[in-house]
């Protein structure tokens, strides 16, 4: 039944062929583990994973455990790129410079598309383009590529995405934040079509739900595993139909409202209006006690001021009164 949500999810994340590149299954961290089980292929001297400092804790737990699972030490092989001190935000230049510098020891880059704490939306297109450039040079030297994965928990349903055109290798997201499907609801994955049939190079963990059905031999109960091509081949177990119903209702509502582009236009106006009110009410400036006025805390907006670099979130840091 989960096939019902796949076309709508594909539109949301910019898949070229949703039936090949998108699958709905499990929850976010489980899906990240399944994807990394295939696409994190460490070797001698090349076991590194690069993430952003300040990533959602579950992402860090997952990548660190993958490094340990392969017999390596995260203290040596897990690199975290820190935000710039003056802005508290991640820099595309810094991320790409780190990937370039560490390319000979990196097997995987896994980044959050939108940061849960600051609300910063990474320039995913520029990062993917930079990784492709590095990989092009590596291919000319017959060296293996660095794969790029994205955690879109705070980006899917928040900002427009073009995963296929950007050339992202894989991505995973949940649906209970900006897709309003309810707490703990169904997650989803994207696997670029170039990986649709390369399980020889990137072997998947498998289960019976990864065998195609209607048409397909899933219920023939064959001894051999006949993998569904693309993202669907990563499925292991059947999906809860009640979760599919919740997600389908939410996705149809978003579609009927004009889709992610219409939601994004409205989001930018509403978020900008909230920012304007905070400034107009002088809430962004701490105030000392004066005459009959009590002292007042101030609020600093730590989310990027550029609407292109944020979603519909404003993160606020409370400043004490002078």
C-alpha positions as CSV (number, residue, x, y, z in Angstrom):
1,X,0.0,0.0,0.0
2,X,3.0,2.3,0.5
3,X,3.3,2.7,-3.2
4,X,0.4,5.3,-3.0
5,X,2.6,7.9,-1.3
6,X,5.7,7.4,-3.5
7,X,4.7,9.7,-6.4
8,X,3.9,12.5,-4.0
9,X,7.1,12.0,-2.1
10,X,9.0,12.0,-5.4
11,X,7.5,15.4,-6.3
12,X,8.5,16.7,-2.9
13,X,12.2,15.8,-3.1
14,X,12.8,16.2,-6.8
15,X,13.1,12.6,-8.0
16,X,13.2,12.0,-11.8
17,X,11.4,8.7,-11.5
18,X,9.8,8.3,-8.1
19,X,9.0,4.6,-8.6
20,X,12.8,4.0,-9.1
21,X,14.3,6.6,-6.7
22,X,11.9,6.8,-3.8
23,X,10.6,4.3,-1.2
24,X,8.5,4.8,2.0
25,X,9.6,2.6,4.9
26,X,10.7,2.4,8.5
27,X,11.8,5.5,10.4
28,X,14.6,7.9,9.8
29,X,17.6,6.5,11.8
30,X,16.8,2.9,10.7
31,X,16.8,4.1,7.1
32,X,20.1,5.9,7.5
33,X,21.6,2.7,8.8
34,X,20.2,0.7,5.9
35,X,21.6,3.2,3.4
36,X,25.0,3.4,5.1
37,X,25.1,-0.4,5.3
38,X,25.2,-0.2,1.5
39,X,27.0,3.1,0.7
40,X,29.6,3.3,3.5
41,X,32.3,1.0,2.1
42,X,35.4,1.7,4.2
43,X,38.8,0.3,3.2
44,X,42.3,0.4,4.5
45,X,43.3,4.1,4.9
46,X,39.9,5.2,3.6
47,X,37.2,4.8,6.3
48,X,36.3,8.4,7.0
49,X,32.9,9.9,7.4
50,X,32.4,13.7,7.3
51,X,29.4,15.3,9.0
52,X,28.6,18.8,10.3
53,X,29.3,19.7,13.9
54,X,26.0,20.3,15.6
55,X,24.2,17.6,13.6
56,X,21.1,16.1,15.2
57,X,22.5,13.7,17.8
58,X,20.9,10.6,16.3
59,X,22.9,11.2,13.1
60,X,26.1,11.4,15.0
61,X,25.2,8.2,16.9
62,X,24.4,6.4,13.7
63,X,27.6,7.4,11.8
64,X,29.8,6.7,14.8
65,X,28.3,3.3,15.2
66,X,28.8,2.5,11.6
67,X,32.5,3.4,11.9
68,X,32.8,1.1,15.0
69,X,30.8,-1.6,13.2
70,X,33.4,-1.8,10.6
71,X,36.2,-2.1,13.2
72,X,37.4,1.5,13.2
73,X,37.6,4.3,15.8
74,X,35.3,7.3,15.4
75,X,37.8,9.4,17.1
76,X,40.1,8.9,14.1
77,X,37.7,8.5,11.3
78,X,34.7,10.8,12.1
79,X,35.3,14.4,11.0
80,X,33.0,17.2,12.1
81,X,33.1,20.5,10.3
82,X,32.4,23.3,12.7
83,X,30.3,26.5,12.1
84,X,32.1,29.7,11.8
85,X,32.7,31.4,15.1
86,X,31.5,34.8,14.1
87,X,28.2,33.7,12.6
88,X,27.5,30.4,14.3
89,X,26.6,29.0,10.8
90,X,28.1,26.4,8.5
91,X,30.0,27.6,5.5
92,X,29.7,25.9,2.1
93,X,33.3,26.8,1.4
94,X,34.5,25.2,4.7
95,X,32.5,22.0,4.0
96,X,33.9,21.6,0.5
97,X,37.4,22.6,1.6
98,X,37.3,19.9,4.2
99,X,36.0,17.3,1.7
100,X,38.7,18.2,-0.7
101,X,41.5,18.1,1.9
102,X,40.4,14.8,3.3
103,X,39.3,13.2,0.0
104,X,41.9,10.4,0.1
105,X,40.6,9.2,3.5
106,X,36.9,9.9,3.1
107,X,34.4,7.2,2.2
108,X,31.2,9.1,2.9
109,X,29.8,12.6,3.5
110,X,26.5,12.7,5.4
111,X,25.0,16.2,6.0
112,X,21.7,17.5,7.3
113,X,19.9,19.5,4.7
114,X,18.5,21.9,7.3
115,X,20.0,22.2,10.8
116,X,17.5,21.4,13.5
117,X,19.0,23.9,16.0
118,X,19.8,27.0,13.9
119,X,17.3,26.5,11.1
120,X,20.1,27.0,8.5
121,X,19.4,25.4,5.1
122,X,22.6,24.2,3.5
123,X,23.4,25.0,-0.1
124,X,22.8,21.4,-1.0
125,X,23.1,22.1,-4.7
126,X,26.5,23.7,-4.4
127,X,27.8,21.0,-2.1
128,X,26.6,18.2,-4.4
129,X,28.2,20.1,-7.3
130,X,31.5,20.4,-5.4
131,X,31.5,16.7,-4.5
132,X,30.9,15.8,-8.2
133,X,33.9,18.0,-9.2
134,X,36.1,16.2,-6.6
135,X,34.8,12.8,-7.8
136,X,35.5,13.7,-11.4
137,X,39.1,14.3,-10.6
138,X,39.2,11.1,-8.6
139,X,37.8,9.1,-11.5
140,X,40.5,10.4,-13.8
141,X,43.0,8.9,-11.3
142,X,41.0,5.6,-11.1
143,X,40.2,6.4,-7.5
144,X,36.8,5.5,-5.8
145,X,34.2,8.2,-5.4
146,X,33.1,9.9,-2.2
147,X,29.4,9.3,-1.8
148,X,27.1,12.1,-0.6
149,X,24.1,11.4,1.6
150,X,21.6,13.9,3.1
151,X,19.4,13.7,6.2
152,X,16.4,15.7,5.2
153,X,14.4,15.5,8.4
154,X,14.1,19.2,8.7
155,X,14.2,20.0,5.0
156,X,11.6,17.7,3.4
157,X,8.3,19.6,3.3
158,X,10.1,22.7,4.4
159,X,12.1,23.8,1.3
160,X,12.0,22.7,-2.4
161,X,14.5,19.9,-3.2
162,X,15.9,18.6,-6.5
163,X,17.8,15.6,-5.4
164,X,18.1,13.9,-8.8
165,X,19.3,17.0,-10.6
166,X,21.7,17.8,-7.9
167,X,23.2,14.3,-8.1
168,X,22.9,13.4,-4.5
169,X,23.7,9.7,-4.0
170,X,21.1,9.0,-1.3
171,X,18.9,10.7,1.3
172,X,16.5,9.9,4.1
173,X,13.8,11.8,5.9
174,X,10.9,11.5,8.4
175,X,7.4,12.7,7.8
176,X,6.2,13.8,11.3
177,X,7.8,17.3,11.2
178,X,7.0,19.4,8.2
179,X,4.9,16.7,6.5
180,X,2.6,16.5,9.5
181,X,2.0,12.8,9.3
182,X,2.1,12.3,13.1
183,X,4.7,11.4,15.7
184,X,6.8,8.4,14.7
185,X,5.1,8.0,11.3
186,X,6.6,6.5,8.2
187,X,10.1,7.5,6.9
188,X,11.3,7.6,3.3
189,X,14.4,7.3,1.3
190,X,15.8,8.5,-2.0
191,X,18.5,6.6,-3.9
192,X,19.7,8.1,-7.2
193,X,18.9,6.2,-10.3
194,X,22.6,5.6,-11.1
195,X,22.6,3.2,-8.1
196,X,19.4,1.4,-9.2
197,X,21.3,-1.8,-10.1
198,X,24.7,-1.5,-8.6
199,X,24.2,-3.7,-5.5
200,X,27.3,-5.6,-6.6
201,X,29.4,-2.5,-5.7
202,X,27.1,-1.4,-2.9
203,X,25.4,-4.6,-1.5
204,X,22.2,-3.9,0.4
205,X,20.8,-5.5,3.5
206,X,17.8,-7.4,2.3
207,X,14.4,-8.7,3.3
208,X,11.3,-10.0,1.6
209,X,9.7,-6.6,1.1
210,X,12.6,-5.7,-1.2
211,X,11.3,-8.2,-3.7
212,X,9.0,-6.6,-6.2
213,X,5.3,-7.3,-6.2
214,X,2.4,-6.6,-8.6
215,X,4.1,-7.3,-10.8
216,X,6.8,-9.3,-9.2
217,X,7.6,-12.6,-7.4
218,X,7.3,-11.4,-3.7
219,X,4.6,-13.9,-2.8
220,X,6.1,-16.8,-4.8
221,X,8.4,-17.2,-1.8
222,X,11.4,-18.1,-3.9
223,X,14.7,-19.2,-2.3
224,X,16.8,-16.7,-4.1
225,X,16.5,-12.9,-3.6
226,X,15.1,-11.0,-6.6
227,X,15.7,-7.4,-5.7
228,X,13.4,-4.6,-6.8
229,X,15.4,-2.0,-8.7
230,X,16.3,1.2,-7.0
231,X,15.1,2.5,-3.7
232,X,12.4,-0.2,-3.3
233,X,15.1,-2.8,-3.1
234,X,16.2,-1.4,0.3
235,X,12.9,-2.3,1.9
236,X,13.1,-5.2,4.4
237,X,9.7,-5.5,6.1
238,X,6.1,-4.7,5.3
239,X,4.8,-1.2,6.1
240,X,2.0,-0.3,8.5
241,X,-1.1,0.7,6.4
242,X,-2.3,3.1,9.1
243,X,0.9,5.1,8.8
244,X,0.5,5.2,5.0
245,X,-3.0,6.5,5.5
246,X,-1.8,9.3,7.8
247,X,1.0,10.3,5.4
248,X,-1.2,10.1,2.3
249,X,-3.7,12.5,3.7
250,X,-1.0,15.0,4.6
251,X,0.7,14.7,1.2
252,X,-2.6,15.2,-0.6
253,X,-3.3,18.3,1.5
254,X,0.1,19.8,0.6
255,X,-0.5,18.9,-3.1
256,X,-3.9,20.5,-3.2
257,X,-2.6,23.6,-1.6
258,X,-0.2,24.1,-4.5
259,X,2.7,21.9,-3.5
260,X,6.0,22.7,-1.9
261,X,6.6,25.8,-4.1
262,X,3.4,27.4,-2.9
263,X,4.1,26.4,0.7
264,X,7.6,27.9,0.4
265,X,6.3,31.2,-0.8
266,X,3.9,31.5,2.1
267,X,6.5,30.3,4.5
268,X,9.0,33.0,3.5
269,X,6.4,35.7,4.0
270,X,5.3,34.4,7.4
271,X,8.8,33.9,8.7
272,X,9.9,37.3,7.4
273,X,6.9,38.9,9.1
274,X,7.8,37.3,12.4
275,X,11.3,38.5,12.1
276,X,10.0,42.0,11.3
277,X,7.8,42.0,14.4
278,X,10.7,40.9,16.7
279,X,12.7,43.9,15.4
280,X,9.9,46.4,15.5
281,X,9.0,45.5,19.1
282,X,12.7,45.9,19.9
283,X,12.8,42.4,21.4
284,X,16.2,41.8,19.8
285,X,17.8,44.4,22.1
286,X,18.3,43.7,25.9
287,X,17.0,46.6,28.0
288,X,18.3,47.8,31.4
289,X,16.0,49.0,34.1
290,X,15.2,52.7,33.7
291,X,12.7,54.8,35.6
292,X,9.4,52.8,35.6
293,X,10.5,50.3,33.1
294,X,11.8,46.9,34.3
295,X,14.9,45.3,32.9
296,X,14.2,43.1,29.9
297,X,16.0,40.2,28.3
298,X,16.7,40.5,24.6
299,X,16.5,37.9,21.8
300,X,19.1,37.1,19.2
301,X,18.0,35.4,16.0
302,X,20.6,32.7,15.3
303,X,18.9,31.6,12.0
304,X,20.4,33.1,8.8
305,X,18.9,36.5,7.8
306,X,19.0,35.5,4.1
307,X,15.6,33.8,3.4
308,X,17.3,31.6,0.8
309,X,19.5,30.1,3.6
310,X,16.7,29.2,6.0
311,X,13.4,27.4,6.1
312,X,10.3,28.3,8.1
313,X,12.1,28.3,11.4
314,X,13.5,31.2,13.5
315,X,15.8,30.0,16.3
316,X,16.1,32.5,19.2
317,X,18.8,32.9,21.8
318,X,17.7,34.7,25.0
319,X,20.2,37.4,26.1
320,X,20.2,38.6,29.7
321,X,19.4,42.2,30.5
322,X,22.4,44.5,30.9
